[in-house]
Every structure is written in C-alpha cells, then in structure tokens.
Amino acid sequence: MNINSLWKDILDQAQSAIEKETLLTSLYHQHIIDQPSLCHAMSNILASKLCDAYMSISELEALFNQSYEQSSLIINSCARDIEAVRERDPAIESFPEVILHLKGFMALQSYRISHHLWQQQRKPLALYIQSRISETFDVDIHPAAKIGKGVMLDHANGIVIGETSVVEDNVSILQGVTLGGTGKESGDRHPKVRAGVLIGAGSKILGNIEIGQGAKIGAGSVVLKAVAPHTTVAGVPAKQIGSPESIMPALDMCQNLEKELASPSKTIIQNFDI
C-alpha cells in the first residue's frame, strides 16, 4: 500500500466528482484538492467536524497535523482503513466518499489522534477529543483502547469501545456494537477482538474475553464467554452455531447465518495468514 498513490487516486476522483456535480466544488477543493497531502486533508476534515466554542478549526487542524507528523502509524492506519471501507462497503464508489461522508471512518481517525495524545500523557486533551467524537459521530471509543489497521466501523451509530479493549487488524464492526465491561471492576476488563472478526449489528460483547481470529458474531448477540477462532456465535446469550464460510468474515461482510445454521458441525481446515 502506497500512501502517495492512494492520495493521487483521491485527488483524481475528487476532480471527477466536481465535473459531475459543480455544487460540490467548494467542498472538494477545501478538504481535498487544495490540501498538500492526505495528512493535511484528514486534519482539515476532522477539524471542521470536531471544532466547537473551545477549540477552533485552526487550533484542531494544527494539533492534528502535529500528531500526523509525530507518528507515521496514524496515517498508515488511516490509509488501510480507507481501502478497507472501499473494498467492503458496496455502497461506496470512490475514496473521497469515504473520507468526506462516512462518520464511522471519521470517528475512527479522530480516535487515532486521541490515542496518540493519550500515549503522550496528554490525557485531558485526549478525553476532550473523545467527548467531541461521541457528540459529533455517535461513536464512543476510549482513547486508551488499542485498534489495529484495516478496520471498518459500518454505519457506526451507537458503537462503544471500552478503555482496555483491543481490536486487531482487518476487523469489521457494525452499528450498535458494544465492547464493554461487566460492571464496576477495574483493570483489564474489556474484550480482545482478534484479526478478521465480523461483529454484527447490535451485538454486545462484555468482559475481558477473547474473540478468536476469523470469528463471526451474529447480529443482536450478547457474548459473555470467549469465542474460538473461526467459529460463528449468535443468540442471547451467544452460542456457537457453526463456522464462517471464509477465514476472514470481516472482509466478505456476509451477515446471513443460514448456512451456519444449516450445517453447524462444519469447520474450516485451512492454512491462513491474517
């Protein structure tokens, strides 16, 4: 994945969008075409969304640009997230749509800034950004949570990810999902979601439990126990009903459980590399 190549594609697609719809000329110029890089574009977009009476667009934009300069991981993760959304969401036709309009993507990129600030011990500022993300995008991710690359928050309404949660690479999470604790316990108390997992809409995963690589969580499930790799669980409380059709269900986004229900004993035996 080459960030410069991705940025060129974004610029080209933004120009094409203007040619099709001139009313959006100012939008595409301000946030994309007039920006010198993907880092600056993301800083400008996020600052325009998160600014309020206490932090202006220019102050936030400078803060975000500084964060991108300090950590290449942030923009590398952003690029992977852009590609993940474009590949997995059939409603998306171009890269500019992802960075301009999808609040799940914008919430995730804003979290990446807050996480960087948290690691720098700028915790009050990180928590302020978290609050603005929650108010603006209806997504509440604690800045101490650890989230990998190639992650998609689809629709994103009502997603909650707790302080000690871990979400590895290439995970897809739909709206209304909670990665939460089970009470007032302290310490390591939130789920660990491994690579390639698909978490269906409205699912609640509670406690310091592991969701194994390539697992699938059916929509509306309440998961209170660990889920083995490459298994499908569903229900309240969630129980194993089979195995996903693919080794990385997060990539194919198939949320239909009919095949698993029809053959619950099926297992995947295959070498894989996530």
N, C-alpha and C positions, 0 to 999 in steps of 0.2 A: 504494500500500500504506500503510494507516494502522495504526500500532502500537497505538493506543488501541482501535480497532475490533477488531483481532486479539485483544488482551487480553480484551476483553469476550466474544468468542466462546469463548476458552479458559475463562473463568470459568463461562459458561453451560453449556458442555459438561462441565466438571468437576462442576457441581451435578447435572446429569442422570446422570452416571456413578454418583454416590453414591446417587441414588434407585433405581438398578438393582442396585447392589451395596454394601450398607451396610458390609461388612467393609473396604472401602477408604476409609471416611470419614476416618480419621486421615491417611492418605497424601495424599489430595486437599486436605485442609484445610491441612496443614503446608506443602506445597510450592506450592499454588496459591491456594486460596480465602482463606487468611489473609495472603497477601502483597499489598502495596500496588500492585505493578506487575510487568510482565513482567521487567524488570531484576532486581528483588528475587527473583522466583520462580526465575529462572535461577541467580542467585547461591546461593540456598538449595539447589537441586537439585544443582548441580555440587559445592558444598562438602560435601554429605552423601556424595557418591560418592568424592571425592578426599582426604578427610581421612585422617590417619594419626597415628602416635605423635609426629610432629614438628610437624604443623600441625593444629590443632583445627578443627572445623566453624566456630566463631565467627570464628577468625582468617581462614580462607579466605573465608568469606562477606563479611567486611568488605573484604578485598582485592579480591574480585570486584566488589562494589558500587562501590568506588572506581574500578575500571577502567571500568565502565559509565558512571559519571559523567564521567570524563575523556574518553571517546571515544564519541560517538553512533554511529560507524561499527560498533562491535561489536554493539549491539542492533539496528541496522538490518539488518545482515547476518544476525543470528540470526532476525529475523522473516522475511526472504526464504528462509532455509533451512527454517524451519518450513513455510511454504507450499509449498516445493519438494517436501518429503517427502510432505506430504498429497496433493499433486497427482499424484506419480509412483508412489507405492507403493500398489498395490491392496489390500494387507493392512491399511492404516491407515484407520480410520473417524473419527478425531477428532484435534483438535490436542493435547489432553492426553496422548494415547498417544505422540505424537512426543517431547514434552519430558520425559516421565517414564520411558519404557521403551526408547527406541532409542539404543543405545550409539554408533552411528555419528554420530548427531546430537549427543549429549553430548560425544563426543570432539572433534568439530569446534568446538563452542562453547568447550570448555576450551582448545583450541589458540588460538582467537581472543584469549583472555585472555593466554596465554603470548606470543603475537606482540606484543601491546600492551606487555607488560613488556619484551620484547626490544628494542623500539623506544625504550623509555625508558632503555635501558642497564642494566636490572635483570636481567642475563643469568643469574646464578646462580639467581635465583628462577624465571625463565622455564624454565631447564633442569630445575629441580626439578618444575615443573608438567608438563613434557613427560614426565619419568620416571613420574609418577603416572598420566598419561593412558595410557601404554604398559602399565603394570602393571594398571590398572583396566579399560581398554576394549580392550586388544589392538590398539591403533592407535598408530603411532609417527610423529608429524609434528614435524619440527624447527621450533622457534619462529621461525626466520628465513624459512621458506618463505612465499610470498605466495599467498593463497587468496581468491578473489572471493566474490560473494554468490549465493544460489540454488543452492548446492552440496549434493548428496546423497551420503553415504557409506552405501551399502546393505549391510546385514549387518555390514560393516566389519572382520570378523576378519582380522588379518594385513595390514592396509594400512600401507605405509611410504611416506612422502613426505619426500624429502631436503632439505637446507638451502637450496639455490639453486633449488628447484622453483618454478614458477609455475602456478597453476590459476586460470583466469579464471572469469567468471560462468557460471551455468547448466550446470555440468558434473556428470555422474553417474559415480561410481566404485564398483564392486562389490568384494566381499571378495577378499583375497589379492592385491591390486594393489600393485606396487612402482614408484615413481617414483624411480629410483636413479642412481648414477654407474656408471662402468665400471671403476673401480679406485681407486687412491690419489691421483689427481690432485686439485689444489686449484683454488680459484677457481670460476667459473661452470661447473658440471658436471652439472646435473640438468635434466630435461625441462621444456618450456614447453607447457602444455596450454591451448589457446585455447577460446573460448566455445562451448558447445553440444556438447562432445565426450562420447561414451559410451565408457567403458573397461570391458570385460567382465571377469568374474571370473578371477582368477589371472594376469592379464596382467602382464608385466614390461616397462617402458619405461626404457631405460638410456641415459644420456649427455645432453649438452646439445643435445637435438634438439627440433624443434617439431612438435607435433601440431596440425594446422590446424583452423580453425573447422569445427564440424559434422562432424568425422570420427568414425568408429566403429572401435573396436579389439575384434576378436573374442576371446572367452574363451580363456585359455591361451596367448595370443600372446607372443612375445618381440620387441619392437620396438627395433631398433638404428639405424634411419635415419628421417629426417624423413618425416612423413605429410602429404600435400597436403590442403587444405581439402575437405570434403565427399567424402571417399573412405573406403572400408571396407578395412581390412587384417586379415589373420589368418595364423596359422601360426608356425612356428619355423624360421628367422627369419620375421618377418611380411612378407607381400607384398600388394600391392593386389589385391583380388578384385572390386571394383565400387564402387558408391556407395550410401550410405544412402537409404532411402525418403523420409526427411524431411530438412529442412535443419538441424534440431536434434535429433539422435537421443537426446541426453540427456533430452529431455522425453518422448518416447514410449517409451523404455526397451525397444525391440524388439531382442532379442539373437539372434534367429534369422537366420542368414546364408544361408538357402536362396535367397531372391530375388536377393541379390547374386551368388551362385554361378551362378544360372541365367542371369543377364544381366550379365556382368562389364563389358561395354562401356558400360552405361547411365551417363549423367551427369545431374546436376541443373543446369538452366539457369534461374535464377530470381533475381529481386531479393529481398534479405532484409535484415533488420535485427536483429541479435542484441544 
